[in-house]
Amino acid sequence: MKKRFLFLLVGLNLLLVSSVSMSIAWFLGSLRLTVNDILIKIDVDADLKISTDDNLEYAKDSLTEDDFGKVEGFIPVSSMLSEGSGWINDASNEKPSFIAQYKTGFRKDPQAKFANKGFFSKRFFLFSDHDMFVTFDSEKTTIKPNVRVNEAKAIEKAEDLTNKKIKEIAEDEIETLGIEDESEKQEIYERVKTERTEDLFESYRVSTLNSLNKIEDSLRISILDYENLTNSNYTIIDPKKSEDPVVFGGRLSTSIRKDYFDYYSDHDESDLKETLFGEILDQDHDIVYLPPATEDVPAEGEHTCFNAGTRKGVRALDMEDLKNNVTFAVEQSISPEVADVSKHSGNENEGYLIELLPNIPHPITLSVYLEGWDRDNVDATQEAAFDMSIHFKLYRQGDFK
């Protein structure tokens, strides 16, 4: 029988206007993300009250950042080890435990530690004076790049990159021609500036803007709720969910000053091996390495923390064997459409669904963070700005038949 849903509310509006500066390697603890101008607003209708306290006396129709406090800064973190560490099944935890950045990968067993900053995570309580169900609203939840702010940043970056490139081109020509006269040097610089400024600027502007507008690709929304009606205490929503899973493991290049994957010395400097990072669930046999590289092997394409080369003398991981031998944990995320129970006929075993009982506070922790193991989480999105609006919708208990 077709389900009827009486939508009473777009229950939660969370607006984030953020400026984000991202390192090339999300796990470098010395490099920080910064977040500015955050606006958080929660709106409810007469059928629902919301509060940061479990006392109904303090519940009201809306909350602002004055109730939640400001986010101090975003640093890429990860939901890896959620199951392995056991916190996810301990109802005494009021907030999720995220994994912080790796300090270094130049050791055999790089240590992952829990993060205590770098993400938005707030607990609040929902109240209703009668029975209701609440689910995630996939249609009215949006994460969009702030094109106006990003355009201004792209112009600023393009101007800087263009000036540097023009200087570089002019200096190369001067060196090639062996020119020493200062007036002749200036003439070459002015000519290069006249000939190349327009096309270089536009190329840099477009590529920078495209990169800045990809900030949304690695953002996550998560809901910690030990009293929900679905199969998991912890729901991770990936607004850009694709068929390719986010794998919590592999090779990494943790230094912006080096173009190769991290490696360590197993016994001495003559036995160098690439470092294996991540959360391993199963392994059939010992890790297999290739013979030492006889020369530096450059990355194929742009260097990022996930795409790098192999240094001369280092034994690279045998990636084909690794694929067949090691099972890494993967991110347990769902798309907004799956989180929205109304999109699959009210099946309470899927998505996110809670029941509100009359005047009984229902605790829920909402988090927003950057997933460090997402392959889109690289330095190309430095200083990006985005707007986020998160919605929940409510409908009466009697509408589930």
C-alpha positions as CSV (number, residue, x, y, z in Angstrom):
1,M,0.0,0.0,0.0
2,K,1.3,3.4,-0.9
3,K,2.5,5.3,2.1
4,R,1.1,8.8,3.0
5,F,3.5,11.4,4.4
6,L,2.2,14.6,5.9
7,F,5.2,16.9,5.9
8,L,4.8,19.3,8.8
9,L,8.2,20.9,8.9
10,V,11.5,21.6,7.4
11,G,13.0,21.2,10.8
12,L,16.6,22.1,10.7
13,N,18.4,24.7,8.7
14,L,22.2,24.7,9.3
15,L,23.9,27.4,7.3
16,L,27.7,27.3,7.1
17,V,29.6,30.0,5.2
18,S,33.1,28.9,5.5
19,S,36.5,29.8,4.3
20,V,38.7,26.8,4.2
21,S,42.5,26.4,3.7
22,M,43.5,22.8,3.1
23,S,46.9,21.3,3.0
24,I,48.1,18.9,0.4
25,A,48.1,16.2,3.0
26,W,45.1,16.1,5.3
27,F,47.1,14.2,8.0
28,L,49.8,16.8,8.6
29,G,49.2,18.1,12.1
30,S,51.3,21.2,11.6
31,L,49.0,22.6,8.9
32,R,45.6,24.0,9.8
33,L,42.3,24.6,8.1
34,T,40.6,27.9,9.0
35,V,36.9,28.6,9.0
36,N,35.4,32.0,9.1
37,D,31.9,33.6,9.1
38,I,29.9,30.6,10.2
39,L,26.2,31.1,10.6
40,I,24.1,28.4,12.2
41,K,20.4,28.6,12.4
42,I,17.7,26.1,13.4
43,D,14.0,26.8,12.6
44,V,11.1,24.7,13.8
45,D,7.3,25.1,13.6
46,A,4.7,25.0,16.4
47,D,4.7,21.2,16.5
48,L,8.4,20.9,17.5
49,K,10.7,22.5,20.0
50,I,14.5,22.3,20.0
51,S,17.1,23.0,22.7
52,T,20.7,22.5,23.6
53,D,19.4,21.4,27.0
54,D,17.2,18.4,27.8
55,N,14.9,20.6,29.8
56,L,11.7,21.4,27.9
57,E,11.6,24.7,29.7
58,Y,14.5,26.0,27.6
59,A,13.2,24.6,24.3
60,K,12.2,27.1,21.7
61,D,11.3,27.5,18.0
62,S,14.8,28.3,16.8
63,L,18.5,28.3,17.8
64,T,21.3,30.5,16.5
65,E,25.1,30.3,16.8
66,D,24.7,32.1,20.2
67,D,23.2,28.8,21.4
68,F,25.8,26.5,19.7
69,G,28.9,28.6,19.8
70,K,31.3,29.2,16.9
71,V,33.4,26.6,15.1
72,E,37.0,27.4,15.8
73,G,38.5,25.7,12.7
74,F,38.1,22.9,10.2
75,I,40.9,20.3,9.9
76,P,40.4,17.2,7.7
77,V,39.6,14.3,10.0
78,S,38.3,10.8,9.4
79,S,35.5,8.5,10.6
80,M,38.0,5.5,10.3
81,L,38.2,3.2,13.3
82,S,34.6,3.9,14.3
83,E,33.8,0.2,14.7
84,G,37.3,-0.9,15.6
85,S,37.7,1.5,18.6
86,G,34.3,0.6,20.0
87,W,33.1,4.1,20.8
88,I,30.2,3.8,18.3
89,N,28.4,1.2,20.6
90,D,28.9,3.1,23.8
91,A,25.9,5.2,24.5
92,S,27.8,7.3,27.0
93,N,29.5,9.1,24.1
94,E,27.7,12.3,23.3
95,K,29.9,13.0,20.3
96,P,31.5,10.9,17.6
97,S,35.2,10.2,17.8
98,F,37.1,11.4,14.7
99,I,40.7,10.4,13.8
100,A,43.1,13.3,13.6
101,Q,45.9,13.9,11.1
102,Y,48.9,11.6,11.0
103,K,52.0,13.5,12.3
104,T,54.3,11.6,10.0
105,G,54.4,8.6,7.8
106,F,58.2,8.0,7.9
107,R,57.8,5.1,10.3
108,K,56.7,1.5,9.9
109,D,53.5,1.9,12.0
110,P,52.2,5.5,11.7
111,Q,50.0,6.2,14.7
112,A,46.4,7.5,14.3
113,K,45.0,9.5,17.2
114,F,41.6,10.9,18.1
115,A,40.9,14.5,17.1
116,N,39.7,17.0,19.6
117,K,39.2,19.9,17.2
118,G,38.8,20.6,13.5
119,F,35.1,19.8,13.0
120,F,31.6,21.0,13.8
121,S,29.8,18.7,16.3
122,K,26.9,19.8,18.5
123,R,24.3,18.0,20.6
124,F,20.8,19.1,20.9
125,F,17.3,17.8,21.9
126,L,14.1,17.6,20.0
127,F,10.7,17.9,21.7
128,S,7.2,17.4,20.5
129,D,3.9,17.5,22.3
130,H,2.6,14.4,20.4
131,D,3.9,11.4,18.6
132,M,6.0,12.1,15.5
133,F,8.6,10.7,13.2
134,V,11.6,12.6,12.0
135,T,13.8,11.8,9.0
136,F,16.5,13.5,6.9
137,D,15.2,15.8,4.1
138,S,17.3,15.0,1.0
139,E,15.5,17.5,-1.2
140,K,16.0,20.6,0.8
141,T,19.5,19.8,2.2
142,T,22.1,21.5,0.0
143,I,25.8,22.1,0.1
144,K,26.9,24.6,-2.5
145,P,30.1,26.4,-3.2
146,N,29.8,30.1,-2.5
147,V,30.5,31.1,-6.1
148,R,30.7,34.9,-5.4
149,V,33.3,34.5,-2.6
150,N,35.2,31.8,-4.6
151,E,35.3,34.0,-7.7
152,A,36.9,36.8,-5.7
153,K,39.4,34.4,-4.2
154,A,40.1,32.9,-7.7
155,I,40.8,36.4,-9.1
156,E,43.2,37.2,-6.3
157,K,45.0,33.9,-6.7
158,A,45.1,34.2,-10.5
159,E,46.7,37.6,-10.3
160,D,49.4,36.3,-8.0
161,L,50.0,33.2,-10.1
162,T,50.1,35.2,-13.3
163,N,52.7,37.7,-11.9
164,K,54.9,34.8,-10.8
165,K,54.6,33.0,-14.1
166,I,55.4,36.1,-16.2
167,K,58.5,36.8,-14.0
168,E,59.5,33.1,-14.5
169,I,59.1,33.2,-18.2
170,A,61.0,36.5,-18.6
171,E,63.8,35.3,-16.4
172,D,64.2,32.0,-18.4
173,E,64.4,34.0,-21.7
174,I,66.9,36.5,-20.2
175,E,69.1,33.6,-19.0
176,T,68.8,31.8,-22.3
177,L,69.8,34.9,-24.3
178,G,72.5,35.8,-21.8
179,I,71.3,39.4,-21.4
180,E,73.0,41.5,-18.7
181,D,71.8,45.0,-19.6
182,E,69.1,46.1,-17.1
183,S,67.1,48.1,-19.7
184,E,67.0,45.1,-22.0
185,K,65.9,42.9,-19.2
186,Q,63.0,45.3,-18.5
187,E,62.0,45.3,-22.1
188,I,61.8,41.5,-22.2
189,Y,59.7,41.5,-19.0
190,E,57.3,44.2,-20.3
191,R,56.9,42.3,-23.6
192,V,56.2,39.0,-21.9
193,K,53.7,40.8,-19.6
194,T,51.9,42.3,-22.6
195,E,51.8,39.1,-24.6
196,R,50.9,36.6,-21.8
197,T,49.0,38.3,-19.0
198,E,45.5,37.9,-20.5
199,D,45.7,34.2,-21.4
200,L,47.6,33.2,-18.2
201,F,45.2,35.1,-15.9
202,E,42.1,33.6,-17.5
203,S,43.6,30.1,-17.4
204,Y,44.5,30.4,-13.7
205,R,41.2,32.1,-12.8
206,V,39.1,29.3,-14.4
207,S,41.2,26.4,-13.0
208,T,41.3,28.0,-9.5
209,L,37.6,28.6,-9.4
210,N,36.8,25.1,-10.5
211,S,39.1,23.8,-7.8
212,L,37.6,26.0,-5.1
213,N,34.1,25.0,-6.0
214,K,34.9,21.3,-5.4
215,I,35.2,21.9,-1.6
216,E,31.7,20.3,-1.2
217,D,33.0,16.9,-2.6
218,S,34.7,15.9,0.7
219,L,32.3,17.4,3.2
220,R,30.2,15.0,5.4
221,I,27.2,15.3,7.6
222,S,26.9,12.8,10.4
223,I,24.2,12.0,13.0
224,L,24.9,10.2,16.2
225,D,21.7,8.9,17.7
226,Y,21.5,5.9,20.0
227,E,17.7,5.9,20.0
228,N,16.9,6.0,16.3
229,L,14.9,3.3,14.6
230,T,17.4,2.3,12.0
231,N,20.2,-0.2,12.0
232,S,23.1,2.0,13.1
233,N,23.8,4.4,15.9
234,Y,25.8,6.5,13.6
235,T,24.7,7.8,10.2
236,I,27.2,9.3,7.8
237,I,25.7,11.2,4.9
238,D,27.9,11.9,1.9
239,P,26.2,14.6,-0.2
240,K,28.3,13.6,-3.2
241,K,28.1,9.9,-2.7
242,S,29.5,7.9,-5.6
243,E,29.7,4.2,-6.5
244,D,33.4,4.2,-5.6
245,P,33.8,3.6,-1.8
246,V,36.1,5.8,0.3
247,V,38.8,3.4,1.4
248,F,40.5,3.9,4.7
249,G,44.0,2.9,3.7
250,G,46.8,3.0,1.1
251,R,49.9,4.9,0.4
252,L,50.2,8.6,1.3
253,S,52.6,11.5,0.6
254,T,52.5,13.4,3.8
255,S,55.0,16.2,3.0
256,I,54.2,19.1,0.7
257,R,58.0,19.4,0.2
258,K,58.4,15.9,-1.3
259,D,57.0,14.4,-4.5
260,Y,57.1,10.8,-3.4
261,F,55.1,8.5,-1.1
262,D,56.3,8.2,2.5
263,Y,58.8,5.4,3.3
264,Y,60.5,4.0,6.3
265,S,63.7,2.1,7.2
266,D,62.9,-1.5,8.2
267,H,66.4,-2.3,9.4
268,D,68.9,0.2,8.0
269,E,69.1,2.9,5.4
270,S,69.8,0.3,2.7
271,D,66.3,-1.3,3.3
272,L,63.7,1.4,2.6
273,K,60.1,0.5,2.1
274,E,56.9,2.5,1.4
275,T,54.7,3.1,4.4
276,L,51.2,1.5,4.5
277,F,48.6,3.7,6.2
278,G,45.1,3.0,7.3
279,E,42.7,0.6,9.0
280,I,43.3,-3.0,7.9
281,L,40.5,-5.5,8.6
282,D,42.0,-8.6,7.1
283,Q,45.3,-9.7,5.6
284,D,46.1,-13.0,3.9
285,H,49.9,-12.8,4.0
286,D,52.9,-10.5,4.6
287,I,53.0,-7.3,2.7
288,V,54.8,-7.7,-0.6
289,Y,57.3,-5.0,-1.9
290,L,58.8,-4.5,-5.3
291,P,62.6,-4.3,-5.8
292,P,64.3,-1.0,-4.9
293,A,63.6,1.7,-7.5
294,T,66.8,2.3,-9.6
295,E,65.8,5.9,-10.2
296,D,63.2,8.4,-9.0
297,V,59.8,7.4,-10.3
298,P,57.6,10.5,-10.7
299,A,53.8,10.6,-10.1
300,E,51.5,10.1,-13.0
301,G,49.6,13.4,-13.1
302,E,49.3,16.1,-10.5
303,H,51.1,15.4,-7.2
304,T,48.6,15.1,-4.2
305,C,48.8,13.3,-0.9
306,F,47.1,10.3,-2.7
307,N,49.1,10.5,-5.9
308,A,52.9,10.6,-5.7
309,G,56.1,9.0,-7.0
310,T,58.6,6.6,-5.5
311,R,62.0,7.8,-4.4
312,K,65.1,6.1,-5.8
313,G,66.3,3.2,-3.6
314,V,62.8,2.7,-2.0
315,R,60.9,-0.5,-2.4
316,A,57.4,0.4,-3.5
317,L,54.4,-1.5,-2.3
318,D,53.2,-4.1,-4.8
319,M,49.8,-2.6,-5.4
320,E,48.4,-5.5,-7.3
321,D,49.2,-7.9,-4.4
322,L,48.0,-5.4,-1.9
323,K,44.6,-5.3,-3.7
324,N,44.2,-9.1,-3.4
325,N,45.9,-9.5,0.0
326,V,44.7,-6.7,2.2
327,T,41.1,-5.7,3.1
328,F,40.9,-2.1,4.3
329,A,37.9,-0.6,6.1
330,V,35.7,1.6,4.0
331,E,33.6,4.5,4.9
332,Q,30.1,3.5,6.0
333,S,28.3,6.4,4.4
334,I,25.0,6.8,2.6
335,S,23.6,9.3,0.1
336,P,21.1,11.9,1.2
337,E,18.4,10.0,-0.8
338,V,19.0,6.8,1.2
339,A,19.1,8.8,4.5
340,D,15.6,10.2,3.6
341,V,13.2,7.4,4.7
342,S,10.4,9.0,2.7
343,K,12.3,8.1,-0.5
344,H,12.0,4.4,0.2
345,S,8.5,3.9,1.5
346,G,9.2,4.4,5.2
347,N,11.5,1.4,5.5
348,E,12.8,1.9,9.0
349,N,15.7,-0.4,8.4
350,E,17.3,2.1,6.0
351,G,18.2,5.7,6.2
352,Y,17.6,7.8,9.3
353,L,14.4,7.7,11.3
354,I,13.6,8.7,14.9
355,E,10.4,8.7,16.9
356,L,9.4,11.6,19.1
357,L,7.2,10.8,22.1
358,P,5.1,13.6,23.8
359,N,7.4,16.0,25.8
360,I,10.3,13.5,25.9
361,P,13.6,14.9,24.9
362,H,15.3,13.1,22.0
363,P,19.1,13.7,22.0
364,I,20.9,13.9,18.7
365,T,24.4,15.0,17.7
366,L,24.9,16.6,14.4
367,S,28.4,16.9,12.9
368,V,29.9,18.4,9.8
369,Y,33.5,17.6,8.8
370,L,35.9,17.0,6.0
371,E,36.7,13.4,5.4
372,G,40.4,13.2,5.1
373,W,40.5,9.9,3.2
374,D,38.2,11.2,0.5
375,R,40.4,11.5,-2.6
376,D,38.9,14.9,-3.3
377,N,40.4,16.2,-0.1
378,V,43.5,17.8,-1.6
379,D,45.2,21.3,-1.6
380,A,43.3,22.4,-4.8
381,T,40.5,23.5,-2.6
382,Q,42.5,25.9,-0.4
383,E,40.5,28.8,1.0
384,A,37.3,27.6,-0.6
385,A,33.9,29.0,0.6
386,F,30.7,27.1,0.8
387,D,27.1,27.4,2.0
388,M,25.4,24.5,3.7
389,S,21.7,24.1,4.5
390,I,20.6,20.9,6.4
391,H,17.0,20.0,6.7
392,F,15.0,17.5,8.7
393,K,11.3,16.8,8.0
394,L,8.7,15.5,10.4
395,Y,5.5,13.6,9.9
396,R,2.9,12.2,12.1
397,Q,3.2,8.6,13.5
398,G,-0.2,7.7,12.1
399,D,1.1,8.3,8.5
400,F,3.1,5.0,8.7
401,K,0.8,2.2,7.7
